[in-house]
Each structure stands twice: as structure tokens, then as C-alpha cells.
Amino acid sequence: MGAAPRTELATALAAARTSYIGVAVFTGILNILFLTGSFFMLQIYDRVLPSRSIPTLIGLCVLAFALYGFQAVLDIARNRVLIRIAGGVAETLDRRVYELIVKLPLRAPTMGGFEPVRDLDQIRSFMSGGGPAALFDLPWMPLYLGICYVFHPLLGLTATVGALILVAITVITEFKVRQPSIEVSALGSRRNSLAEMSRRNSEVLHAMGMVGRFAALWSDHGRHYLAAHQRVGDITGGLGGLSRALRMMLQSAVLAVGAYLVINQQATAGIIIAGSILASRALAPVELVIAQWRTFVAARQSWHRLNNLLIRLPVEEHPMVLPRPKNSLSVEQISVAPPGTNIVVVQDAAFELKAGQGLGIVGPSASGKSSLVRAIVGVWITVRGKVRIDGATLEQWSSEALGEHIGYLPQDMELFAGTIAQNIARLEPSPASEKVIAAARAAGVHEMILALPNGYETQMGEGGTALSAGQRQRIGLARALYGDPFLVVLDEPNSSLDQDGDEALTRAILGVRARGGIVVVVAHRPSAMAGVDQLLVMRNGRQHAFGPKDTVIKEAMKAAQQAQPGNPAAASVTAPGLVSVPAVLRGPNRGRETPT
């Protein structure tokens, strides 16, 4: 069997292999230079003091200071290389992480939020911190212990016992911290989700007096999060303090053993100090690893989470570019379930539209209308069946290429921070003014925009807060029409519109049809149906009727009359509880009725 393909994270890390080799070389030279202090003290005690030679002292000082300077340069260079490696890995994955943030709500809502960004930041923070340097230093521990054995086996044995104790503390730290760290991560995600939900619903919370209740939830989440965080901190802090104390004890033990050897004339006085410095240096990486263990565990968890997400949502393929669609939209027996669930909300919907046709989708609430159009534009994946544009399934298009041919106005429409022109142009860099104005004219908002203080350069604010709900909806319609897309899908496009807005919407729908496009409109208010010629009725997630608008309405009225033979007035008002039939026939300029 062949080897498993390398993950994107592993590939990004492998790209820095040469840099890591350089770090390893720097680390090797540094660890040799770290011997400067111990050998300097050895020469001072064993050569300078007995000989009382000032020139020897000066020579040793000059050499030691030069080595210390070279050590500082290498240490700075190593840290800078590690920071740049971390930055390079983060930059390589930055776009993919953004794609995850955008895709997760449509593929796995329970794993949404900004967790991928936080995970990448956690990995970068660890890679650029002191943890990797300590890990590079660890393999050099035997060198220092070996030199201690060269000085005297008893010194080496003392240092080795201390090293084994610290390694045991490291292993204990791993087992003790693992589960609490997972709890901290989960509680932190819950807390961040609550904060984001509160921010997005701040108007409702204030208007309905719910701030205090959400504050209580926030405090409850905070208590659990802080308690778990304190448990992790207590464990790592306690074991870290224990390791520091043990290292100091070991230094004293090495000094004591050295003194014992000197008393018994088995070692020189210089070995006492040199051995103490070497033992301390040998155990320093272990102590640093223990101190960095919480960061290491957090980075490891982030690595696994991000790795799993990258595998679950692989890089989107870029298939061959297809011709601009111009003929048809086919929905072939599709069934749809919301992302992250197995609950089918649309079953076996099937219809076909030709260029120049407009389809109205009607039905009671929760009948599957919005779910159906989400599948038509490709934001929800179908459980069964296919959606085709000019015979090609949506999967045969990349999202970028398909997006050029689709205009979509969702039910919960939001605009982006930026100018009106940028929003209409879908944030296209340097869009042609003619295209922006053409889309605005098609949506009937050109004059409205010109009446604003800065016209097309008016800043929207986050979510388009600078405009009214009706203005935002009409700008959203202009965005959907930008670039003359072949398929335009409008979900409740007139929910915030006045009579002028309704008339502009009808003209926009007819304009798309006149230029050979296809329009799909979901609406409860019948005024939105004036510009369509086809009608699809949804009920309980199933396609109840489809065909020419007048035919479907007549059949609905006939069915209602048969169901209520003694009450023709009621039958003339309602088509099986789905849509106000007379209102659809009249259109927006002939009266306005509340749909049933």
C-alpha cells in the first residue's frame, strides 16, 4: 500500500525543512558555545588562580567575551528564523483558513465560528515562541551529561538522576494537563460563540430586556471557563515550580558532590563550578519544556482540529472553464437537508426552466422554499438529485466561476462595510463604473443612490447600518443583478419594500427575462409574483404543483372550490392555504392583500 497523502499542515511545515535544518545547525553551534561559561570557570580556578597570571586572565576574558558575542548573534538569528518559519506557515494556510470560515456554516455549522483562525494563531504563536528552541536543545542534553561523566562519574550520575526526575515531571505534566486543556478549549469556544451571538443580536437583547439574562449566561460560562483554566494553570505552574526547585537542588547537589571529590583529592576546585554550570545547562531545556507545556498542549490540540478541518473540507478543484450559460436550469429530483443534519426538508423537487422564464415559488412557512433555492444556487449540497445549468451540474463549476453567472438575494441579506459601489460590484477590484450603474438602474436604485450625500461613494457601515432596511434590500437586488448573471434567485425580495420598491422589483424581474436570463423568486407577498410566468407550490417539503402561473392558480382555485363547495367566497380567496390567488392575478398595482 502506498503512503498516506501528506496533509496541508504537514506540507506547509515540510516547506520549511531547509530552514529547520539551519535552525538545527545554529542550535548545535549554540550548545557548543554554551560550554564557554563552564570551561571559563574551570580555567579560572585551575589555571589563573594557582598561577596568579594576569595576562592569562585577560586572554581568557577576551576569548570568552568573543564567544559570548558570537553566541548572542546565533541565538538572535535562530529566534528570528523560527519567527519567520511560523509566519511562513501561517501565511501559506491563511487563505485556506479563511475559506474554512466561509464554508463551515454551509457544511458543518456546529464547527463554525472563528475557531480555525484561533487555531492557526495558536500554532503560529507556539512555533515562534520558546517551545521549539527548547525542543531543539533537548537532544544536546547527553553532551553536557557526558562531560560531567568525564569530570567524574559521580558528578555525571548526580546530573543524570536529576535529569530523569525532570523527565518524569514532564511525563506527569502531559497526563495531568491533557484532559483539563481539552475542557478549556471547549469552554472557550462556547464562550466565544455566546459573545458572537450576543453581538449579532444586540438590538433584540436591548429592546426586549434580555441583556441581564444573557449576562447571567455569560457569567456562568465565564466561571466554568476560568475554573478549568485555573486547573490547568495550577498543574503546569505547580509542576513548573517543582522543576525549578529541583534544578536548584541539583546544582547544590553537584556542588556538594564536587566538594566531596575535592576533599578526597579526586577532583580540582574548578570542576566544582564547571560541573554545576554543566548540570544546570543540561537540565535547562527540560525545565523550559515543562514551563511551555501548556502552550505546547494548546498548539497540539489546535493542530489536530485544524488538520481535521482541512482534511474534511479539501481544496476546491478548479475544473475546466465552461461557456457562459444561456439556455436552461434543470432541477432533477433533488432532496435537501440543512448542513450538519440528516433531516430532509425538501424531497424530490423536479422542474426545468428555459431562458427568459421566471419562476415564483410559493407555499406556507417551513414548506422548504428557502431550502430549495439554497440548493439551486449551490450553497447547500443536495442529498439526492442534481441541479444543472445548461446541462452541467453545479459541481462542474468552481464557486468563483459559477458565482459570475448567479445573482442571489438571500432572505437574511447583509451588506458589507464599504461604499455602495463596492457592495454592488461584489467587492470586485476596480469595477467598471458602467457595470455598477447598469446594475443600479436595473434594480431601480440609481436615483435613490444619487440622492444620498456621497452617492455611490456613500459608506455603508458594517452590515449596511447607514441605510434603511428597504434601501439595503434594493442595494442587495442591485448586487444580485451586477454583471447580468444568467440565473437570478431572489428569496423574499420585497419583504422590506414599499410600493415604489415593489414596482422596481417587478421591472427588474422582467428585465432579466427580457435579456434571456432566468429568475427564481420566493415570496409570501403576491406582489413579487407579477413578473413571473411559472409557479411552483411547495407544501411540507414537497413539490405540490408546477407549471404556468395562470394554470397553477386555476387548478388551485378549483381544488379549493371542491374542498369547500358550500363556501365559494373562501375558495376564491385561498388556494389550499398556500397563496392569495386573486392577489397574484392582480399583481402589485391592483391591490395588496395579506397572504394566508
Disulfide bonds with the S-S distance in Angstrom:
none
